[in-house]
């Protein structure tokens, strides 16, 4: 699948070597490199024990791979479009009108809601449910999965969300306001729309899946959490196929904009495409976005048996808690989460090729994550660091999954997309290997680490690698 994405994402401009200590000038449109290049190294892990980067110790029925990607983002509704726009440095942020607040910067998705749903389903359902269904259907198609030939009771759906029900409740209150708040005009669809499992549940109904489904409330760490849950359930043998990732409909709630504004954490800029600017001295806060990304995950043994095209393997993951401030991250706990994921993957920090940062454009949040990244990777001279929110804003529960998806083609084209909108780097956010403004061609990209952190101190990290064995 990703070889097609690499071909479609080629553009005709030359980028200089920005950030990092290795790699060559990136010329978009050049070849994707040697896709059969193997990476077999012996390394010592963070605890001093010898590690094998090939993870050969795990049998194939415990190795979990991604075989399909479905997404909708402010930069496109396919991985090919998303990737092309990342490499071209295009922002997907625009402005929308929201209740009580006027126009605000936001990342808006424009996928076809009716592609996989009837008019009746859309009237009864939610925007988050529509995003989930779209992403699930697209991921299954990319993976070559024919549901009619699968046991529906052996398929699981695990969808990360920041919150759910706020949009629907605000809309109902606005509706009955027109009738002097007479509750007889309150929709009878409200309860199924607002239960916490709604997005995953809508997908199972649409797809006819009878296996387990639930949403994972993990604030802005939820996209990674959905992937982690899918990996765990496959390893436990609870399911044979899983859909995991995250979704968000947050831009349809005025409350989230109002709350960030009350915290002085809502981004603003005369040019909305420059509003999301993590690590920049003049950053003003978060651009709220919607979106979703779901992955098809399965055991490596099953994927090989059906001749599937394998995107990557999930080799490491971790989650932990800060147990500190409700909104400010703790660098020590962020670093600990990354180290735990590296330990599980049996990798050294120097084995990572790309670190996708969570940074949202808040002053202290960006600084705290930069401190943590330096603590883990500060001595590494061959690790690239980038940020995806600078293009699409903060997609909340979908952020981790969308940002992981946007980086996956780098495993095959060897190009690291940069952080955009950094006109003046905040020196407190300077990190070795930080890629700014222009894409960078790396000498190799085999392993990607994806950070995703959330309110109330929930942290998640996922590590993926290209399968070469």
matplotlib code that plots the C-alpha trace (Angstrom):
import matplotlib.pyplot as plt

x = [0.0, 2.7, 4.6, 1.5, 1.4, 5.1, 4.6, 1.5, 3.2, 6.0, 6.2, 8.5, 10.6, 14.0, 14.4, 17.6, 19.0, 17.2, 17.8, 19.4, 23.0, 22.6, 20.9, 21.1, 19.3, 15.7, 14.4, 10.8, 10.1, 13.2, 13.1, 11.9, 15.2, 16.0, 12.8, 14.4, 17.2, 17.4, 18.2, 19.6, 21.5, 22.5, 22.3, 22.2, 18.9, 18.2, 18.7, 22.1, 20.9, 21.6, 18.7, 17.9, 16.3, 14.7, 12.6, 13.3, 12.5, 8.8, 7.0, 5.0, 1.7, 2.7, 4.1, 1.4, 1.4, -0.6, -2.0, -4.4, -4.8, -8.0, -8.2, -9.8, -7.8, -7.8, -5.2, -7.1, -9.1, -6.4, -2.9, -1.6, -3.2, -2.3, 1.4, 1.6, 0.4, 2.8, 5.7, 4.5, 4.3, 0.6, -1.5, -5.0, -6.2, -9.0, -11.6, -15.1, -18.0, -18.8, -21.5, -20.9, -17.3, -17.5, -14.8, -12.0, -9.1, -9.9, -8.9, -11.9, -12.4, -14.3, -14.8, -18.0, -20.3, -22.6, -19.9, -20.5, -23.7, -27.3, -29.2, -31.1, -27.8, -26.5, -29.7, -29.6, -25.8, -23.0, -20.2, -17.7, -19.5, -19.4, -15.7, -15.2, -17.2, -15.4, -11.9, -12.8, -14.2, -11.3, -8.8, -10.4, -10.4, -6.7, -5.9, -7.8, -10.2, -13.5, -15.7, -18.1, -15.3, -14.4, -15.9, -17.4, -17.2, -13.4, -13.0, -12.6, -13.0, -11.0, -11.5, -9.7, -11.6, -10.8, -14.5, -17.9, -21.4, -20.5, -21.4, -24.7, -25.7, -24.9, -26.9, -29.9, -29.8, -29.6, -32.5, -34.9, -34.0, -36.1, -39.1, -38.6, -36.5, -39.5, -37.9, -40.5, -38.5, -35.4, -34.3, -35.0, -31.7, -29.8, -28.9, -27.4, -25.7, -24.0, -23.0, -19.3, -19.0, -20.9, -18.2, -17.0, -20.6, -21.8, -19.0, -19.9, -23.5, -22.5, -20.0, -21.9, -19.0, -20.1, -16.8, -15.9, -16.0, -15.4, -14.0, -11.0, -11.2, -7.6, -7.8, -5.3, -3.3, -6.3, -5.2, -2.1, -4.2, -6.6, -3.6, -2.2, -5.5, -5.7, -2.2, -3.0, -6.2, -4.6, -1.8, -4.3, -6.1, -9.4, -9.7, -8.1, -8.4, -8.6, -9.4, -7.6, -6.9, -8.7, -11.4, -12.5, -15.5, -14.3, -14.6, -18.4, -18.4, -18.1, -17.2, -13.8, -12.9, -14.3, -12.4, -9.1, -9.7, -10.4, -7.0, -5.3, -4.4, -6.5, -4.5, -5.2, -3.5, -4.6, -3.6, -5.3, -2.7, -0.1, -2.1, -0.7, 3.0, 4.5, 8.0, 7.8, 8.4, 5.2, 2.9, -0.3, -1.9, -4.0, -5.8, -8.7, -9.3, -11.4, -10.4, -9.7, -7.3, -7.9, -5.5, -6.2, -4.0, -3.4, -0.9, 2.1, 1.4, -2.1, -1.0, 1.6, -0.8, -3.3, -0.5, -1.2, 0.8, 2.4, 2.8, 4.7, 5.0, 4.1, 7.2, 6.8, 4.3, 3.8, 1.3, 1.8, 0.5, 2.1, 0.1, 0.7, -1.0, -4.3, -3.1, 0.7, 2.8, 5.7, 9.0, 10.2, 7.0, 7.1, 10.7, 9.8, 7.0, 9.3, 11.9, 9.3, 8.3, 11.9, 12.4, 9.4, 10.7, 14.1, 15.6, 18.1, 17.2, 19.8, 17.8, 14.9, 14.9, 12.0, 10.4, 7.0, 6.3, 3.0, 3.7, 0.4, 1.6, 1.2, 4.3, 4.9, 3.6, 6.1, 8.9, 8.2, 8.1, 11.3, 12.9, 11.7, 12.9, 16.3, 16.5, 16.0, 17.5, 19.9, 23.0, 21.8, 23.1, 21.0, 17.5, 15.1, 12.4, 9.3, 5.7, 2.5, 0.1, 1.8, -0.1, -3.4, -3.9, -4.7, -7.1, -7.6, -8.5, -7.4, -4.1, -1.8, -3.3, -3.3, 0.2, 1.5, -0.2, 1.3, 4.8, 4.4, 5.3, 8.8, 9.5, 9.5, 10.4, 13.0, 11.8, 11.1, 8.3, 9.3, 7.6, 6.2, 5.3, 8.5, 9.7, 11.6, 12.5, 12.0, 15.5, 13.9, 12.4, 15.6, 16.2, 18.9, 17.6, 14.6, 13.5, 12.1, 10.5, 11.6, 11.6, 14.7, 15.9, 17.3, 20.0, 17.5, 14.1, 13.3, 11.8, 9.4, 8.4, 5.1, 4.3, 0.8, 0.0, -3.2, -4.9, -4.8, -1.4, -2.0, 0.9, 1.2, 4.0, 3.9, 6.9, 6.6, 9.2, 9.4, 9.3, 12.4, 12.4]
y = [0.0, 2.5, 2.2, 3.7, 6.5, 7.2, 7.5, 9.7, 12.0, 13.1, 16.8, 18.9, 21.0, 20.8, 21.1, 21.9, 20.1, 21.7, 20.3, 17.1, 15.9, 13.3, 12.8, 14.4, 17.1, 16.0, 16.3, 15.5, 13.2, 11.2, 7.5, 5.9, 4.1, 0.5, -0.9, -4.3, -2.8, -4.9, -3.5, -6.1, -4.7, -5.8, -3.1, -2.7, -1.6, 1.1, -1.5, -2.6, -5.9, -6.9, -6.3, -7.4, -4.8, -7.5, -8.8, -12.3, -13.6, -13.1, -15.8, -14.5, -15.1, -12.5, -10.0, -7.5, -5.6, -2.9, -3.8, -1.0, 2.7, 4.7, 8.4, 11.7, 14.9, 18.6, 17.7, 15.0, 11.8, 9.4, 8.7, 9.6, 13.1, 13.6, 12.7, 14.8, 17.9, 17.3, 17.2, 20.3, 22.2, 23.0, 23.9, 22.4, 25.0, 27.4, 29.3, 28.3, 30.1, 28.7, 29.5, 32.5, 33.0, 34.0, 32.9, 30.7, 28.8, 25.1, 22.0, 20.8, 17.5, 17.3, 13.6, 12.3, 11.2, 9.4, 7.2, 4.5, 5.5, 6.0, 9.2, 7.5, 6.4, 9.9, 11.4, 9.0, 9.1, 11.4, 13.2, 11.0, 7.9, 9.0, 9.7, 6.2, 4.4, 6.3, 5.5, 1.9, 1.2, 2.8, 0.9, -2.4, -1.8, -0.8, -4.0, -6.2, -7.5, -8.9, -9.0, -11.5, -14.0, -13.3, -14.4, -11.1, -12.3, -12.4, -8.7, -6.0, -2.2, 0.0, 3.7, 6.4, 9.6, 12.7, 13.1, 12.2, 13.6, 17.3, 18.2, 16.4, 17.9, 21.4, 20.9, 19.6, 22.6, 25.0, 23.2, 23.4, 27.0, 27.8, 26.2, 28.0, 25.0, 22.6, 19.2, 17.4, 18.6, 16.9, 14.1, 10.5, 9.7, 11.6, 8.7, 6.4, 9.4, 10.4, 7.0, 6.7, 3.8, 5.5, 6.0, 2.4, 1.1, 2.9, 1.3, -2.2, -1.7, -0.3, -3.1, -6.0, -6.7, -8.8, -8.9, -6.6, -2.8, 0.1, 3.6, 4.4, 7.7, 8.8, 12.5, 13.5, 10.3, 8.3, 7.7, 5.8, 4.1, 2.7, 1.1, -0.2, -1.8, -3.5, -4.9, -6.3, -7.9, -9.6, -10.9, -12.2, -14.1, -12.3, -11.3, -12.2, -8.8, -5.4, -1.8, 0.6, 4.3, 7.5, 10.0, 13.5, 15.7, 18.4, 21.4, 21.1, 22.0, 25.6, 24.5, 23.3, 26.6, 28.6, 26.5, 26.8, 30.6, 30.8, 29.1, 31.6, 28.5, 29.1, 29.9, 33.0, 34.5, 36.9, 34.1, 30.8, 28.7, 30.1, 29.8, 26.3, 26.9, 24.5, 25.5, 29.0, 32.0, 33.6, 30.6, 31.4, 28.0, 25.2, 25.0, 22.6, 20.1, 17.2, 14.0, 10.3, 7.5, 3.8, 1.0, -2.6, -4.7, -8.5, -11.0, -11.3, -15.0, -14.3, -11.4, -13.6, -16.5, -14.3, -12.6, -9.2, -6.1, -5.2, -1.5, -1.8, -3.7, -2.3, -3.2, -1.1, 0.9, 2.3, 4.4, 6.0, 8.9, 12.1, 12.2, 16.0, 19.0, 18.5, 20.2, 20.7, 17.7, 16.4, 16.0, 13.1, 11.1, 11.8, 10.6, 7.6, 6.7, 6.9, 4.8, 2.1, 1.9, 1.5, -1.2, -3.1, -2.8, -3.9, -0.8, 1.9, 5.6, 5.6, 2.9, 5.4, 7.3, 9.7, 11.1, 12.6, 15.1, 15.8, 19.5, 21.5, 25.1, 26.0, 27.6, 25.3, 22.1, 22.5, 23.2, 20.2, 17.8, 19.2, 18.7, 15.0, 14.4, 15.8, 13.6, 10.5, 11.4, 14.3, 12.2, 10.8, 12.3, 10.4, 10.9, 13.3, 15.1, 16.6, 17.8, 17.2, 19.5, 22.5, 21.4, 20.2, 21.6, 19.4, 16.6, 15.6, 11.9, 11.4, 13.2, 10.3, 8.1, 10.7, 11.8, 8.3, 7.7, 10.8, 9.6, 6.0, 6.6, 7.8, 4.1, 3.7, 7.1, 7.9, 11.5, 13.3, 15.9, 19.1, 21.2, 24.3, 27.8, 28.1, 31.5, 32.0, 28.9, 29.1, 28.1, 26.3, 24.0, 23.3, 19.6, 17.7, 16.6, 19.0, 19.3, 22.7, 24.3, 21.9, 18.1, 16.2, 13.0, 10.6, 8.0, 5.4, 5.4, 2.0, 2.9, 5.7, 6.7, 8.5, 10.7, 11.4, 13.0, 14.3, 16.2, 14.8, 13.5, 10.5, 9.7, 7.2, 6.2, 3.8, 2.6, 1.0, -0.4, -1.5, -5.3, -6.7, -10.3]
z = [0.0, 1.0, -2.2, -3.9, -1.4, -2.0, -5.7, -5.3, -2.8, -5.0, -5.7, -7.8, -5.5, -3.8, -0.1, 1.7, 4.8, 7.7, 11.2, 12.2, 11.8, 9.1, 5.7, 2.4, 0.5, -0.1, -3.7, -3.7, -6.6, -6.3, -5.7, -2.5, -1.9, -1.4, 0.1, 0.8, 3.0, 6.1, 9.5, 11.8, 14.8, 18.2, 20.8, 24.6, 26.0, 28.6, 31.4, 30.0, 28.6, 25.0, 22.6, 19.1, 16.9, 14.8, 17.7, 16.5, 20.0, 19.4, 17.4, 14.4, 16.1, 18.8, 16.4, 15.5, 12.2, 10.5, 7.1, 6.4, 7.1, 6.8, 7.7, 7.3, 8.1, 7.4, 4.7, 2.9, 3.2, 2.0, 3.2, -0.2, -0.1, 3.5, 2.9, -0.3, 1.6, 4.5, 2.1, 0.3, 3.6, 3.3, 6.3, 6.6, 9.1, 8.2, 10.2, 11.2, 12.9, 16.3, 18.8, 21.1, 19.9, 16.2, 13.8, 15.2, 13.6, 13.2, 11.2, 9.2, 7.5, 4.2, 3.7, 2.1, 5.0, 2.6, 1.0, 3.6, 5.3, 4.3, 5.0, 7.8, 9.5, 9.4, 10.8, 13.8, 14.3, 15.3, 13.5, 15.5, 14.4, 10.8, 11.0, 12.6, 9.9, 7.1, 8.5, 9.3, 5.8, 4.1, 6.3, 5.6, 1.9, 1.9, 3.8, 1.3, 4.0, 2.8, 5.8, 4.3, 4.5, 8.1, 11.4, 12.6, 16.2, 16.0, 14.9, 17.6, 17.3, 19.7, 19.1, 21.2, 22.0, 24.0, 25.0, 23.5, 23.9, 24.3, 20.7, 20.8, 24.1, 23.0, 19.8, 21.7, 24.1, 21.2, 19.5, 22.5, 23.2, 20.1, 22.0, 25.4, 26.6, 26.4, 26.8, 24.7, 21.7, 23.0, 20.6, 21.4, 19.7, 22.4, 24.6, 21.9, 20.5, 23.7, 25.3, 25.6, 23.2, 20.4, 17.8, 18.0, 18.3, 15.2, 13.3, 14.4, 13.4, 10.0, 9.4, 11.0, 13.4, 16.4, 18.3, 21.1, 20.7, 23.0, 23.0, 25.1, 26.9, 27.1, 26.4, 23.7, 24.2, 22.9, 19.3, 20.5, 23.2, 20.6, 18.7, 22.0, 23.0, 19.6, 19.9, 23.4, 22.4, 19.4, 21.6, 24.2, 21.4, 22.1, 18.4, 15.1, 13.4, 15.0, 14.1, 16.3, 16.4, 17.3, 16.2, 17.1, 16.3, 18.7, 16.4, 16.6, 20.3, 21.3, 24.8, 23.9, 22.2, 25.1, 27.7, 25.9, 25.5, 29.2, 29.8, 27.4, 25.4, 22.2, 19.1, 17.1, 14.0, 11.2, 8.8, 10.1, 8.2, 10.6, 13.8, 14.7, 15.5, 18.0, 19.2, 17.8, 20.1, 19.0, 19.5, 21.2, 21.9, 20.4, 17.1, 17.6, 14.8, 13.9, 12.2, 12.5, 11.7, 12.1, 11.4, 10.5, 12.8, 12.8, 13.8, 11.4, 11.0, 9.8, 7.5, 5.8, 5.5, 3.5, 1.5, 2.9, 2.2, 5.5, 6.4, 9.6, 12.9, 16.2, 18.2, 21.3, 23.4, 26.8, 28.8, 32.2, 34.3, 35.6, 38.8, 38.8, 37.4, 35.5, 32.4, 32.6, 31.6, 33.7, 31.7, 33.9, 33.3, 29.6, 29.4, 31.4, 29.0, 26.0, 27.8, 28.7, 25.1, 24.0, 26.6, 25.4, 21.8, 22.9, 21.3, 22.2, 21.7, 18.9, 17.0, 16.5, 13.2, 13.7, 16.8, 16.1, 18.9, 20.6, 21.0, 20.6, 20.5, 24.2, 25.8, 28.8, 27.1, 24.2, 26.6, 28.9, 26.0, 24.5, 27.9, 27.9, 24.3, 25.1, 28.2, 26.1, 22.7, 23.6, 22.9, 19.7, 16.5, 14.0, 15.3, 13.5, 15.4, 13.8, 14.5, 12.6, 14.5, 12.8, 9.7, 10.9, 14.4, 17.4, 16.5, 20.1, 20.4, 16.7, 17.0, 17.9, 15.2, 12.5, 13.2, 13.2, 9.8, 8.4, 9.2, 8.1, 4.4, 5.6, 6.2, 2.4, 0.9, 3.5, 3.9, 7.2, 6.9, 8.9, 11.5, 9.7, 11.0, 13.1, 12.2, 15.4, 17.3, 21.1, 22.2, 25.2, 22.6, 20.6, 20.2, 18.3, 15.0, 14.9, 11.3, 10.4, 7.4, 4.7, 4.3, 4.9, 3.2, 5.7, 5.0, 6.4, 8.2, 9.8, 13.2, 14.2, 17.8, 18.2, 21.2, 22.4, 25.7, 27.4, 30.2, 33.7, 33.0, 30.6, 28.4, 25.5, 23.1, 20.2, 18.2, 14.8, 12.4, 8.8, 8.6, 6.9, 8.4]

ax = plt.figure().add_subplot(projection="3d")
ax.plot(x, y, z, "-o")
ax.set_aspect("equal")
plt.show()
